[in-house]
């Protein structure tokens, strides 16, 4: 007898990364999130198809990320948020 099991992979809760500008490019975001050590490393990882934006593989290092977007890279998940204004 065969038993089919449906398994759901639980993704980690996204970590919020605030930005102070309207948008940030994907390669710069990976550096900001401390996911890579340099822009060159970010470029290579992105071109290799290792980054996802909003659940889809993204190979555009200049992809503009805005608050609400999510980025997945090497098992980590981040959400771009707007930085709170200083009062």
C-alpha positions in Angstrom: 0.0 0.0 0.0 1.4 3.4 -1.0 0.7 6.4 1.2 0.9 9.9 -0.1 2.1 12.5 2.3 1.7 16.2 1.5 4.5 18.1 3.2 4.7 21.8 3.5 8.0 23.4 3.8 7.8 26.1 6.4 9.7 29.1 5.4 11.4 31.2 8.0 9.7 34.5 9.0 11.1 37.3 7.0 13.5 39.7 8.8 12.6 43.3 8.2 15.3 45.4 6.6 14.4 49.1 6.6 15.6 51.4 3.8 15.6 55.2 3.9 15.1 55.7 0.2 12.2 55.0 -2.2 13.9 51.9 -3.5 17.2 49.9 -3.3 18.8 47.8 -6.0 19.0 44.0 -5.3 22.8 43.9 -5.2 23.0 46.7 -2.7 20.2 45.2 -0.7 22.2 41.9 -0.3 25.1 43.9 1.0 22.9 45.9 3.4 21.4 42.6 4.7 25.0 41.3 5.3 24.2 38.4 3.0 27.4 39.0 0.9 30.7 40.6 1.5 31.0 42.7 -1.7 29.2 44.0 -4.7 31.1 41.6 -6.9 30.0 38.7 -4.9 26.4 39.9 -5.0 26.6 40.3 -8.8 27.9 36.7 -9.2 25.3 35.2 -6.9 22.4 37.1 -8.6 23.6 36.2 -12.1 23.8 32.5 -11.0 20.1 32.6 -10.1 20.5 32.2 -6.4 18.3 35.1 -5.3 14.5 35.3 -5.4 12.4 38.4 -5.3 8.8 38.0 -4.2 9.2 34.2 -4.7 10.6 34.3 -8.3 14.2 33.8 -9.3 15.8 37.2 -10.2 19.0 37.5 -12.2 18.8 41.4 -12.5 21.3 42.8 -10.1 19.8 46.3 -10.6 16.2 45.1 -9.8 14.6 47.9 -7.8 13.2 46.7 -4.5 10.6 48.7 -2.7 9.0 48.4 0.8 6.8 45.3 0.8 9.1 43.2 -1.5 10.7 40.0 -0.1 14.1 38.6 -0.9 15.2 35.0 -0.4 18.9 34.1 -0.5 20.7 31.1 0.9 17.9 30.0 3.1 17.3 33.5 4.5 14.2 35.7 3.9 14.1 39.4 4.2 11.3 42.0 3.8 12.1 45.5 2.6 10.4 48.0 4.8 10.4 51.8 4.9 12.6 53.4 7.6 10.6 55.1 10.3 11.1 58.9 10.2 13.0 60.5 13.1 11.0 63.0 15.1 
